[in-house]
């Protein structure tokens, strides 16, 4: 239901503002610069050459030990991702 609403708002933003695209962004946890813990989405209308970059231009200084893909797969398989 939440995703359907976000999609409706995004389509309305594209149509009403004549945007050529929309970014849907969410931050989760203090490491993502989320200041108040709650579910929220940013619907950002976009236009070609609007000067906004939503993609990182460099690498994180944080390094993960081991195989990050394998660690993620293990967490998903074991259910450790659910509120852990």
N, C-alpha and C positions, 0 to 999 in steps of 0.2 A: 504494500500500500504506500509506504514512504517513497519507494523508488518510482512508482507510478506518478505520484505528485511532483517529484523532482523533474521527471521527464515532461510533465505538462507545463511546469514553470519554464523549463529550458526551451521548449517549443514556442511558448508564448513570447519569451524574450527574443528569440530569433525572428519571429514574425513581426511583433510590435516595434522592434528596434531596428529591423532590417539588418540584423547581424548575420555574418557569414558563417558563424560557428558559436559554440558555447562550451565553456569548460565547467565541469562539475567537480568541485573540490571538497574534501573533507579532511579535517585534522583530528587525530585521536591520540591523546596522551601528551604529557608535557614535552616529550622529545620532538613533537611535531608543532610546537608553539601553541597548543591548545591551552587557554588560560582557565576556562571553566569546563569541567568534564560533563559533556552532554552530546547527544547526537545532533549534528547539524551539517548542512551542505551549503556551499557557496555556489550559486549559479552565476557565472561570469560571462556576459555576452562578449563576443570577440569579433574582430574585423581583420582582414588581411592587413599586415603591416601596422598593427595598432601599437606596437612597441612593448607589448607585455610578453614576458617569457614565463611559461608555467613549468618548464622542464629544467632540472638542475644543469648547470653548465660545468660542474666539476664533480669530483668524487668526495664522499664523506671522509672525514678524518678518522672515523671509527672503523675499526677492523674486527671482523667476525672470525673467530677461530673455527677450524674444521670446514666442513662442506655446508654452506648455508642452505642449499637446496635440500640436502638430506635432513638437516635439522628441522626445516619447515615441514617436510613430508612426515617426519616422525611425530611432530607436534600435532599435525592434522589427523594422523592415523590414531593417535592415542587420546585425542580429545583435550589435550592440554591447552588448546587455544580458546576454549569456552570459559571465559571469565577467570582464567588462571593468571 
